[in-house]
Amino acid sequence: MNIQRLSLIAVSLLTLASCGPAAVVRSTASLPRTQAERTNYAETSTHAQVLTFLDALGQLGKPLSRGSVGRTSEGRDIPFVIASRPLFDSPESARRSGRPIVYVQGNIHAGEVEGKEALQALLRDLLVDPRPNALDSIVLIAVPIYNGDGNERFDTQAKNRGAQNGPEMVGQRPNAQGFDLNRDYIKAEAPETRASLAMFNRWDPHLFVDLHTTNGSYHGYALTYAPSLNPAGELPGATFGAAWARDSFLPELQRRITARHNVATFPYGNFAQDEGPTSVPKGWLTYDHRPRFGTNYYALRGRVSILSEAYSHDPFETRVRATYAFVKELLSLAAERGRDLQGLASRSDAALATWGRGNGPAVPLRAALTTTPVPGDVIYEVLERTTDTTRREPGVRAGLRRTGRFVTQRMPVVDRFTPTRTRPVPYGWAISASDTAITTLLALHGITTYRLRTAWSGDAGPQYDVDSTIIAPRAFQGRREVRLEVRQASRPVSLPMGTVVVPVAQPRGVLAMYLLEPESDDGVVNWDVAGRAATTPASLVVTRLARDPGLSLERIAASRP
């Protein structure tokens, strides 16, 4: 593989006309600059500085609109910017425009600051560039500072981001409540998550992009990326956007970034064991498949999602420029393939509308890393051992030294998951009206629900009985996770008037199934949303309606955020 490492080439290569922030105009003296730019990448922006920058963009007279996703738990604004030429500043006008809607988010982990800085700079440069660009063909929703409370908890990188190469002061990973917001997309407990879901429900973007920075492995890439990794995000004839992103969109994006910016990228992962002076990596493994992670979650809504991970061991400026190049080319490619993005969404919605009639594929509810990986060439950096007892390089632990020597090694590339538990698509599910924690969660996810007009009893198909319940001994994200093993049982069902019914035949039917099936590894049972696992571990909180029982239903109106 003849690709140079970005961190080993002169930064000046990225300041050429098409490669870096503020390069598209002759003079930036009169334009707003990010805090990173103003300090020569010694600092990252505070929440107030981001708002000031966005205010300054609004004074340029360019086609943008400011809004608020919502508020953090400490009351900070989560700003967003709509940008397009001409401006389509409402969901209705955006849909009428016939353009793909692209939602790009930075700073969900507030110590990972590249997305925040790159997104601000790219917004400015696209808006002021008189030449044709992506804003002529897409509607961009940019959220540069999602985790505002975490951002303001500045501390040294040694404390907040120990494996990162600058800047010295950064925010913390979780929000003010201690939640990792990129583990909260299913249980939706944080106000930031709930506000984000409301934006998804209102705007229904065709493409969601989440900007991060890596932890750990010393590899040879300026940036790594991933589509949704959940197998339920690539069901044939339904949520197949994840497969399209992996097999079509991302390979072309990788090619363009290399050709146009000399930036080396690769599918996201880490080496199979800790790096050290004598270790040779034995494999390249991706991360988790569960939809608690934002990009995995978004694919279950029948839309396309992409994860971006800048390389934490590169200098801050290099990381910002790599992220800038990635997002710039991604938006350009999304503009070119807008019909594909829109077609994937509409075909997914149409397919799901027919489910629940004894048709539909088996839906994966649990998964594991594939056991048949494809060999690939992966670049790693050779490290040397030293006698140092303290850190000598930013982001490098004591006793190790980077050599700048990179080796290409053939190894298994484990970048996808295979289902380990699938279930056939039912007609839907029934939930007691008293289980308001579950029904509220469904509403937050934009799932359509109905109310039973009259009581009903009868045969709704096979039910589940619980064989075993495992409750985690320790809390994660404030919850003790639950895993059920179940068996099928034959018994009649009695549903009182007012029971909440969730048909699978709706655009978010796959998401509903992942939430409501008891064996799901990331649903309402797993997170004990009803709060009854510890006291009644053998009970099921959701009744499965395997076939259409012919219920008399009235739609429950969706509540506005």
Backbone torsions as a table, in degrees:
resi	resn	phi	psi	omega
1	MET	NA	115.4	-174.3
2	ASN	-101.0	60.1	177.8
3	ILE	-117.5	125.8	178.6
4	GLN	-73.3	147.9	172.4
5	ARG	-70.7	134.4	180.0
6	LEU	-59.3	-38.8	-176.6
7	SER	-71.4	-9.5	-178.3
8	LEU	-102.5	-4.0	178.4
9	ILE	-106.6	158.4	-175.9
10	ALA	-62.1	138.1	178.8
11	VAL	-60.3	-25.8	-178.7
12	SER	-60.2	-24.9	177.6
13	LEU	-60.2	-28.6	-177.1
14	LEU	-92.1	2.4	177.7
15	THR	-103.5	10.0	175.3
16	LEU	-70.8	173.8	-165.8
17	ALA	-52.8	-39.7	-173.2
18	SER	-105.5	11.6	-164.5
19	CYS	-114.8	-13.3	-173.3
20	GLY	-148.0	169.6	178.6
21	PRO	-53.6	139.0	174.8
22	ALA	63.8	16.6	-178.2
23	ALA	-86.5	-7.3	-173.0
24	VAL	-90.6	-2.5	178.8
25	VAL	-126.3	155.4	-175.6
26	ARG	-70.5	-35.6	-178.0
27	SER	-137.4	135.8	178.1
28	THR	-106.8	9.9	-174.2
29	ALA	-59.9	-36.1	-176.4
30	SER	-96.3	2.4	-178.0
31	LEU	-99.0	149.9	175.4
32	PRO	-63.3	145.2	179.0
33	ARG	-122.0	146.4	177.7
34	THR	-72.4	162.5	177.4
35	GLN	-61.8	-35.9	177.4
36	ALA	-62.4	-44.0	179.6
37	GLU	-66.4	-41.2	-175.7
38	ARG	-68.8	-24.1	-178.4
39	THR	-107.5	16.5	-177.4
40	ASN	55.3	40.1	175.7
41	TYR	65.0	29.8	172.5
42	ALA	-89.0	-20.2	-176.1
43	GLU	-136.4	158.5	171.6
44	THR	-113.4	162.5	-170.9
45	SER	-73.4	142.3	165.4
46	THR	-78.7	170.1	176.7
47	HIS	-59.5	-44.9	-179.6
48	ALA	-63.0	-37.0	-179.7
49	GLN	-68.9	-33.9	174.8
50	VAL	-64.4	-45.5	179.5
51	LEU	-61.9	-40.4	178.0
52	THR	-62.8	-42.6	178.2
53	PHE	-61.2	-45.4	-179.5
54	LEU	-66.6	-36.3	174.5
55	ASP	-59.4	-43.0	-179.7
56	ALA	-65.3	-37.6	175.3
57	LEU	-60.0	-39.4	-179.6
58	GLY	-64.4	-20.6	179.9
59	GLN	-86.2	-2.6	-176.9
60	LEU	-81.8	-8.9	-179.7
61	GLY	74.6	23.9	-178.9
62	LYS	-98.1	164.3	-175.2
63	PRO	-76.9	83.3	176.4
64	LEU	-140.7	159.7	177.9
65	SER	-137.0	133.1	178.2
66	ARG	-94.8	146.6	174.9
67	GLY	-154.3	-178.0	-179.7
68	SER	-124.4	124.2	172.6
69	VAL	-63.2	-40.6	-178.9
70	GLY	165.6	-156.6	-179.1
71	ARG	-123.3	147.1	174.4
72	THR	-75.5	175.6	179.8
73	SER	-64.9	-23.0	176.8
74	GLU	-97.8	9.5	173.1
75	GLY	88.8	8.3	178.8
76	ARG	-77.8	144.6	177.7
77	ASP	-70.4	141.5	170.8
78	ILE	-106.5	94.5	-171.8
79	PRO	-78.5	148.9	167.8
80	PHE	-132.2	157.9	176.9
81	VAL	-125.2	130.5	169.7
82	ILE	-97.9	128.1	179.5
83	ALA	-135.0	129.8	173.8
84	SER	-166.2	159.1	178.4
85	ARG	-125.9	108.5	-4.5
86	PRO	-70.7	175.0	-174.2
87	LEU	-81.2	127.5	171.0
88	PHE	-117.0	98.3	-166.0
89	ASP	-105.9	19.0	173.5
90	SER	-138.0	156.0	177.9
91	PRO	-57.8	-37.4	-177.9
92	GLU	-66.5	-46.8	-179.9
93	SER	-68.8	-33.8	177.9
94	ALA	-64.2	-42.1	179.1
95	ARG	-67.1	-38.9	178.8
96	ARG	-67.1	-23.8	-177.7
97	SER	-66.7	-21.7	-176.7
98	GLY	77.0	11.1	-178.6
99	ARG	-98.9	154.1	171.2
100	PRO	-70.2	143.5	176.4
101	ILE	-101.1	123.5	-176.2
102	VAL	-117.7	124.6	-176.7
103	TYR	-111.0	116.1	-178.7
104	VAL	-118.3	128.4	-172.8
105	GLN	-124.3	135.1	175.2
106	GLY	-121.6	160.0	167.5
107	ASN	72.6	25.5	174.5
108	ILE	-63.9	-35.9	168.0
109	HIS	-104.7	108.9	-164.1
110	ALA	-72.1	-10.6	171.8
111	GLY	-82.8	-15.5	-179.8
112	GLU	-94.6	88.2	-160.0
113	VAL	-96.2	-2.7	-174.1
114	GLU	-65.0	-42.8	-178.8
115	GLY	-61.6	-40.3	178.4
116	LYS	-58.4	-46.1	-177.2
117	GLU	-75.3	-43.7	-178.2
118	ALA	-65.0	-38.4	-177.2
119	LEU	-68.6	-38.9	175.6
120	GLN	-61.1	-49.7	-177.1
121	ALA	-64.0	-40.9	-178.4
122	LEU	-67.9	-38.8	175.4
123	LEU	-55.1	-50.5	179.9
124	ARG	-58.3	-48.5	-173.2
125	ASP	-68.1	-38.1	177.3
126	LEU	-67.7	-38.8	-177.3
127	LEU	-67.9	-38.0	-175.4
128	VAL	-91.0	-11.2	-178.2
129	ASP	-72.3	118.0	-179.6
130	PRO	-73.8	-14.8	-178.5
131	ARG	-77.3	157.8	175.7
132	PRO	-57.8	137.2	175.5
133	ASN	-150.0	-171.6	-172.8
134	ALA	-59.2	-29.4	-177.8
135	LEU	-65.4	-14.8	176.0
136	ASP	-79.4	-9.3	-173.0
137	SER	-133.3	-7.9	179.1
138	ILE	-129.2	168.4	165.8
139	VAL	-111.4	115.5	-176.1
140	LEU	-98.3	128.6	169.2
141	ILE	-110.0	114.2	-178.0
142	ALA	-111.3	126.2	178.0
143	VAL	-121.2	89.6	-171.1
144	PRO	-75.6	-25.7	-175.1
145	ILE	-135.6	85.2	-176.1
146	TYR	-76.4	-46.0	-177.0
147	ASN	-97.4	74.1	-175.6
148	GLY	-65.6	-37.6	-179.6
149	ASP	-68.5	-43.9	176.8
150	GLY	-62.3	-35.9	-179.9
151	ASN	-59.4	-36.8	-175.1
152	GLU	-81.7	-5.7	177.1
153	ARG	-90.1	61.1	-178.0
154	PHE	-64.5	137.5	171.5
155	ASP	-155.8	176.3	-177.3
156	THR	-63.9	152.3	178.7
157	GLN	-63.8	-28.1	177.9
158	ALA	-59.7	-31.6	179.6
159	LYS	-90.0	-48.0	-172.9
160	ASN	-89.0	-27.0	-178.5
161	ARG	-149.6	73.1	-171.9
162	GLY	-62.6	-25.5	-177.9
163	ALA	-100.7	22.1	-174.4
164	GLN	-114.9	144.1	-177.1
165	ASN	-98.4	73.7	176.6
166	GLY	82.5	164.1	-4.0
167	PRO	-72.4	172.6	-172.9
168	GLU	-66.8	-38.4	-177.0
169	MET	-114.7	123.1	179.0
170	VAL	-140.2	165.4	176.8
171	GLY	-76.8	-175.3	-177.2
172	GLN	-100.6	164.3	-177.5
173	ARG	-67.9	-53.0	-176.3
174	PRO	-80.7	174.7	174.0
175	ASN	-83.5	-172.5	-176.1
176	ALA	-65.9	-24.0	179.7
177	GLN	-84.9	-3.9	-177.3
178	GLY	87.7	8.5	179.0
179	PHE	-86.4	134.5	166.3
180	ASP	-77.6	109.1	-174.0
181	LEU	-65.1	-21.0	176.6
182	ASN	-90.4	20.5	167.8
183	ARG	-127.8	11.2	-169.5
184	ASP	-112.3	4.2	-171.5
185	TYR	-69.9	-24.4	177.8
186	ILE	-86.5	-54.2	-177.4
187	LYS	-76.1	-20.6	171.0
188	ALA	48.9	55.3	-177.2
189	GLU	-91.5	-30.7	-176.6
190	ALA	-80.7	146.4	177.0
191	PRO	-61.5	-31.1	177.2
192	GLU	-62.9	-43.2	-179.9
193	THR	-64.6	-44.4	-178.7
194	ARG	-62.9	-38.9	177.4
195	ALA	-66.6	-39.6	178.9
196	SER	-64.0	-43.0	178.6
197	LEU	-62.7	-36.9	177.2
198	ALA	-62.9	-38.4	175.7
199	MET	-63.8	-44.3	178.2
200	PHE	-58.9	-44.8	-177.8
201	ASN	-64.5	-37.4	-175.7
202	ARG	-78.3	-45.3	-174.1
203	TRP	-94.0	-26.8	-179.4
204	ASP	48.3	59.1	-177.9
205	PRO	-59.9	146.6	177.2
206	HIS	-76.9	-26.0	-177.3
207	LEU	-139.9	128.8	177.1
208	PHE	-115.7	130.4	-178.2
209	VAL	-125.9	128.7	-178.4
210	ASP	-118.7	124.3	-172.1
211	LEU	-102.0	126.3	-175.4
212	HIS	-135.5	-177.7	171.4
213	THR	-134.6	143.0	-175.2
214	THR	-69.1	168.4	165.9
215	ASN	-125.9	138.6	165.8
216	GLY	99.0	-111.0	-160.0
217	SER	-51.8	140.5	175.2
218	TYR	-91.5	87.9	-178.7
219	HIS	-107.0	-169.9	-173.0
220	GLY	-112.8	31.8	-173.4
221	TYR	-130.0	137.7	177.9
222	ALA	-69.8	-24.9	-177.7
223	LEU	-158.7	140.9	174.1
224	THR	-119.2	161.4	-171.2
225	TYR	-148.0	164.8	176.6
226	ALA	-157.6	147.6	166.0
227	PRO	-82.3	-173.1	167.8
228	SER	-59.4	138.4	-179.1
229	LEU	-103.0	-2.1	-178.3
230	ASN	-80.3	126.3	-179.8
231	PRO	-57.7	-25.3	177.0
232	ALA	-71.7	-8.4	176.6
233	GLY	-89.8	4.7	178.3
234	GLU	-140.5	44.3	178.3
235	LEU	-72.6	132.7	178.3
236	PRO	-57.9	128.9	177.4
237	GLY	80.3	1.2	179.6
238	ALA	-137.3	-104.7	-175.7
239	THR	-84.1	63.6	-173.9
240	PHE	-92.3	9.4	-178.9
241	GLY	-63.2	-30.7	-179.2
242	ALA	-65.7	-40.3	178.2
243	ALA	-66.9	-40.9	178.0
244	TRP	-62.3	-43.2	179.0
245	ALA	-62.5	-44.5	-177.2
246	ARG	-68.8	-43.3	-169.5
247	ASP	-94.3	-19.1	-176.0
248	SER	-123.5	-58.2	-172.0
249	PHE	-68.5	-51.3	-174.7
250	LEU	-68.2	-39.5	175.6
251	PRO	-59.5	-39.8	178.0
252	GLU	-69.1	-37.8	176.9
253	LEU	-62.8	-43.0	177.2
254	GLN	-59.3	-43.9	-179.5
255	ARG	-61.6	-43.3	-177.1
256	ARG	-68.6	-39.8	-178.9
257	ILE	-65.1	-39.6	176.9
258	THR	-65.0	-47.5	-175.2
259	ALA	-69.0	-38.3	-171.8
260	ARG	-95.6	-22.9	-174.1
261	HIS	-127.9	-4.1	-177.3
262	ASN	56.5	37.1	-179.8
263	VAL	-107.1	121.5	-179.6
264	ALA	-82.9	128.4	178.7
265	THR	-131.5	165.3	-176.9
266	PHE	-162.6	156.4	174.4
267	PRO	-56.3	140.8	-173.0
268	TYR	-61.6	143.7	174.2
269	GLY	176.0	-177.5	172.6
270	ASN	-139.8	160.9	179.9
271	PHE	-73.0	156.2	-171.0
272	ALA	-71.3	-13.3	176.0
273	GLN	-145.7	164.7	179.8
274	ASP	-60.4	141.1	176.0
275	GLU	-75.6	152.4	176.1
276	GLY	-165.0	177.3	-175.6
277	PRO	-61.1	-28.9	-175.5
278	THR	-111.6	1.1	-174.2
279	SER	-88.6	143.9	172.0
280	VAL	-117.9	123.0	-176.8
281	PRO	-56.8	138.2	-178.6
282	LYS	-102.1	-7.7	-179.6
283	GLY	-178.9	162.0	-179.4
284	TRP	-120.9	114.6	-171.9
285	LEU	-117.0	134.2	175.4
286	THR	-77.3	-171.3	-175.9
287	TYR	-98.1	-137.5	-168.2
288	ASP	-93.3	154.7	178.4
289	HIS	-98.7	-12.2	-168.1
290	ARG	-72.2	148.0	-175.0
291	PRO	-78.0	4.3	168.5
292	ARG	-61.9	-24.8	174.8
293	PHE	-82.4	136.9	-170.0
294	GLY	-57.2	-47.0	-176.5
295	THR	-72.2	-29.7	173.2
296	ASN	-69.1	-40.3	179.0
297	TYR	-60.8	-47.3	-168.8
298	TYR	-64.1	-30.7	178.6
299	ALA	-66.3	-28.1	178.3
300	LEU	-70.7	-12.3	173.0
301	ARG	-84.8	1.8	179.5
302	GLY	82.4	24.4	-178.6
303	ARG	-128.5	172.2	-175.3
304	VAL	-94.3	143.3	179.6
305	SER	-143.1	149.5	-177.4
306	ILE	-141.2	135.1	175.5
307	LEU	-100.5	135.7	174.4
308	SER	-119.6	132.6	-179.6
309	GLU	-131.1	104.1	173.9
310	ALA	-67.4	159.4	-174.4
311	TYR	-87.2	112.2	-170.6
312	SER	-62.8	-24.2	-176.7
313	HIS	-86.2	-6.9	172.1
314	ASP	-77.9	155.4	174.8
315	PRO	-59.7	155.5	-175.7
316	PHE	-54.3	-48.2	-178.0
317	GLU	-60.4	-41.7	179.6
318	THR	-63.2	-39.7	179.4
319	ARG	-65.1	-41.8	178.4
320	VAL	-62.3	-44.5	-177.5
321	ARG	-67.5	-35.8	176.7
322	ALA	-65.8	-43.0	178.5
323	THR	-65.2	-41.2	176.9
324	TYR	-57.2	-48.9	-179.2
325	ALA	-62.4	-41.5	-179.1
326	PHE	-61.8	-49.6	-176.8
327	VAL	-68.7	-39.3	178.9
328	LYS	-58.7	-48.9	-179.1
329	GLU	-70.3	-33.9	177.2
330	LEU	-61.6	-45.9	179.8
331	LEU	-63.7	-40.0	178.6
332	SER	-62.9	-43.3	179.8
333	LEU	-69.0	-37.5	176.5
334	ALA	-62.3	-36.7	176.8
335	ALA	-63.5	-42.7	179.9
336	GLU	-68.1	-34.1	-175.4
337	ARG	-108.6	30.6	-179.6
338	GLY	-58.7	-39.5	179.2
339	ARG	-64.7	-35.8	176.5
340	ASP	-63.1	-47.4	-179.5
341	LEU	-60.1	-44.7	-179.6
342	GLN	-69.7	-37.5	178.8
343	GLY	-65.6	-39.4	176.3
344	LEU	-59.6	-43.7	-178.8
345	ALA	-65.5	-48.3	-176.4
346	SER	-67.8	-37.6	179.1
347	ARG	-69.7	-36.2	176.3
348	SER	-63.1	-46.8	179.7
349	ASP	-60.8	-42.5	-178.7
350	ALA	-65.7	-40.4	179.7
351	ALA	-65.2	-45.0	-177.8
352	LEU	-66.2	-27.5	179.3
353	ALA	-64.1	-18.4	-178.8
354	THR	-97.0	-4.3	-176.7
355	TRP	-71.2	167.7	175.4
356	GLY	88.4	10.0	179.9
357	ARG	-115.6	32.8	-175.4
358	GLY	81.0	13.9	-179.3
359	ASN	-121.5	-172.1	-179.1
360	GLY	93.1	151.1	-179.1
361	PRO	-75.6	165.3	169.0
362	ALA	-68.4	132.5	-174.7
363	VAL	-100.4	126.9	177.3
364	PRO	-67.1	133.7	177.3
365	LEU	-116.3	-16.8	173.7
366	ARG	-141.5	156.6	-177.9
367	ALA	-153.9	164.5	176.3
368	ALA	-142.3	158.6	176.4
369	LEU	-55.7	140.7	-179.4
370	THR	-58.9	143.8	176.3
371	THR	-96.4	3.7	177.7
372	THR	-125.8	66.1	-179.0
373	PRO	-69.2	159.0	177.2
374	VAL	-96.0	128.8	177.4
375	PRO	-63.7	144.7	178.2
376	GLY	-150.8	163.0	177.0
377	ASP	-90.1	120.0	-177.6
378	VAL	-124.2	138.1	-177.7
379	ILE	-94.1	131.7	173.7
380	TYR	-130.8	158.1	179.5
381	GLU	-98.4	135.5	176.3
382	VAL	-79.8	130.6	177.7
383	LEU	-107.5	155.6	176.1
384	GLU	-118.4	146.1	176.7
385	ARG	-85.9	142.9	176.2
386	THR	-127.7	174.5	177.0
387	THR	-95.6	7.1	-178.1
388	ASP	-65.0	139.5	176.2
389	THR	-103.8	-3.0	175.1
390	THR	-128.6	162.7	179.3
391	ARG	-63.9	134.7	175.4
392	ARG	-109.6	-16.2	179.8
393	GLU	-132.8	144.1	178.5
394	PRO	-58.4	129.1	176.3
395	GLY	77.1	3.4	-179.9
396	VAL	-111.3	127.5	-175.7
397	ARG	-69.8	156.1	-179.1
398	ALA	-57.8	140.9	178.3
399	GLY	92.6	-1.1	177.9
400	LEU	-128.4	151.6	177.1
401	ARG	-136.4	136.7	175.1
402	ARG	-75.5	140.6	-178.4
403	THR	-103.1	-18.8	-173.5
404	GLY	73.9	8.9	179.2
405	ARG	-102.0	121.5	-174.9
406	PHE	-112.3	140.3	-177.7
407	VAL	-125.2	137.5	174.5
408	THR	-95.7	122.6	-175.1
409	GLN	-122.1	132.7	173.2
410	ARG	-77.5	128.3	-176.8
411	MET	-158.6	164.0	175.2
412	PRO	-65.7	132.2	175.3
413	VAL	-106.7	106.8	-176.2
414	VAL	-101.2	90.9	-171.6
415	ASP	-119.9	16.9	177.8
416	ARG	-153.5	168.5	-176.1
417	PHE	-118.7	154.7	174.2
418	THR	-120.0	145.4	-178.7
419	PRO	-64.7	141.2	172.8
420	THR	-115.1	-12.4	175.8
421	ARG	-148.5	120.1	176.5
422	THR	-124.6	156.7	176.2
423	ARG	-139.5	146.3	177.8
424	PRO	-66.7	154.8	-179.4
425	VAL	-72.4	124.9	176.0
426	PRO	-87.7	179.8	169.7
427	TYR	-67.5	-40.8	-179.2
428	GLY	170.1	-154.8	-174.7
429	TRP	-144.0	154.4	177.1
430	ALA	-122.4	138.9	-176.1
431	ILE	-132.6	136.3	176.7
432	SER	-59.3	137.6	178.6
433	ALA	-61.4	-20.7	179.3
434	SER	-77.8	-15.2	178.5
435	ASP	-84.4	66.2	-173.6
436	THR	-68.4	-24.6	177.8
437	ALA	-63.3	-38.1	179.4
438	ILE	-73.6	-47.0	-178.0
439	THR	-65.4	-34.1	175.9
440	THR	-65.2	-41.6	179.2
441	LEU	-62.6	-42.0	177.9
442	LEU	-60.0	-41.6	178.5
443	ALA	-63.8	-39.4	178.1
444	LEU	-60.2	-35.6	-179.7
445	HIS	-83.0	0.8	178.1
446	GLY	74.6	26.4	-179.3
447	ILE	-90.1	130.2	-177.5
448	THR	-75.0	131.8	-179.5
449	THR	-128.7	160.6	-178.7
450	TYR	-132.0	157.8	177.6
451	ARG	-109.9	134.7	179.9
452	LEU	-74.3	121.9	-175.9
453	ARG	-73.7	-37.6	-178.9
454	THR	-134.6	150.2	179.4
455	ALA	-59.6	150.2	-177.6
456	TRP	-142.7	140.6	173.1
457	SER	-136.0	144.1	178.8
458	GLY	160.3	-164.9	-178.1
459	ASP	-95.6	116.2	178.0
460	ALA	-109.3	17.0	-179.3
461	GLY	94.9	-178.9	-176.8
462	PRO	-57.0	140.1	175.6
463	GLN	-108.9	-179.2	178.8
464	TYR	-117.3	139.4	164.5
465	ASP	-114.0	151.4	-176.7
466	VAL	-88.7	126.5	173.1
467	ASP	-85.9	-43.2	-178.0
468	SER	-154.7	153.7	178.5
469	THR	-130.3	127.7	175.2
470	ILE	-116.5	121.6	178.1
471	ILE	-110.7	126.3	-177.9
472	ALA	-58.4	137.5	-178.9
473	PRO	-69.4	-24.0	-178.7
474	ARG	-122.7	151.1	179.0
475	ALA	-77.2	144.8	171.0
476	PHE	-127.5	127.4	-176.8
477	GLN	56.0	33.6	178.1
478	GLY	80.6	4.1	-179.0
479	ARG	-130.0	146.9	170.0
480	ARG	-93.5	114.4	-174.5
481	GLU	-71.3	151.9	-174.3
482	VAL	-125.2	139.4	172.4
483	ARG	-128.3	127.9	177.9
484	LEU	-108.2	143.0	164.7
485	GLU	-112.6	131.6	-172.2
486	VAL	-127.8	166.1	173.4
487	ARG	-135.2	154.5	179.7
488	GLN	-74.6	146.4	178.5
489	ALA	-141.3	148.7	177.9
490	SER	-105.2	118.4	176.9
491	ARG	-162.7	154.2	177.6
492	PRO	-72.2	161.4	-179.1
493	VAL	-117.9	138.3	174.3
494	SER	-120.5	122.2	-178.4
495	LEU	-120.1	116.5	178.6
496	PRO	-72.0	159.4	174.6
497	MET	-56.5	139.0	-179.0
498	GLY	94.1	-8.2	176.1
499	THR	-56.0	141.4	178.6
500	VAL	-89.0	127.9	-177.9
501	VAL	-116.9	135.9	-178.3
502	VAL	-121.6	99.7	175.3
503	PRO	-71.1	146.4	177.4
504	VAL	-75.5	-22.0	-176.4
505	ALA	-76.6	82.2	177.9
506	GLN	-163.3	161.1	-175.8
507	PRO	-56.1	-30.2	-179.8
508	ARG	-104.9	33.6	-178.6
509	GLY	-64.5	-37.4	177.8
510	VAL	-65.5	-42.6	176.8
511	LEU	-61.7	-42.6	177.6
512	ALA	-59.2	-41.8	-179.8
513	MET	-65.2	-41.9	179.3
514	TYR	-65.9	-32.6	178.5
515	LEU	-73.8	-39.6	-164.6
516	LEU	-103.4	-20.8	178.0
517	GLU	-69.6	133.3	-172.9
518	PRO	-66.5	-23.6	-178.9
519	GLU	-88.2	-3.0	-179.7
520	SER	-58.6	140.3	179.4
521	ASP	-84.8	5.9	-179.5
522	ASP	-157.6	47.7	-177.8
523	GLY	-120.9	-160.7	-175.0
524	VAL	-68.4	-30.1	175.9
525	VAL	-72.4	-46.3	-179.7
526	ASN	-55.7	-41.4	-178.9
527	TRP	-91.7	3.7	-179.1
528	ASP	47.9	51.6	-177.0
529	VAL	-61.6	-34.9	179.3
530	ALA	-75.3	-15.8	177.1
531	GLY	74.3	27.0	-176.1
532	ARG	-119.6	1.7	-174.1
533	ALA	-62.5	-38.4	-176.1
534	ALA	-73.9	-28.9	-175.7
535	THR	-97.0	-33.3	178.6
536	THR	-133.1	67.9	-171.8
537	PRO	-65.1	-18.0	-177.5
538	ALA	-92.5	2.4	-177.2
539	SER	-93.5	154.5	172.6
540	LEU	-108.6	136.2	-175.4
541	VAL	-93.3	-8.5	-178.7
542	VAL	-127.9	133.0	176.3
543	THR	-94.6	127.9	-178.9
544	ARG	-87.4	130.1	175.8
545	LEU	-106.3	92.2	-173.5
546	ALA	-65.7	-31.4	177.4
547	ARG	-134.5	163.7	-176.5
548	ASP	-69.1	114.5	-180.0
549	PRO	-87.8	5.7	178.7
550	GLY	69.2	46.5	-176.2
551	LEU	-78.4	152.5	172.8
552	SER	-92.9	113.1	-169.8
553	LEU	-126.2	151.9	168.4
554	GLU	-128.2	137.8	-175.8
555	ARG	-69.3	137.9	175.5
556	ILE	-87.1	123.3	-177.3
557	ALA	-63.2	136.4	177.4
558	ALA	-70.9	135.1	178.1
559	SER	-83.7	140.0	177.4
560	ARG	-81.9	142.4	179.2
561	PRO	-65.3	NA	NA
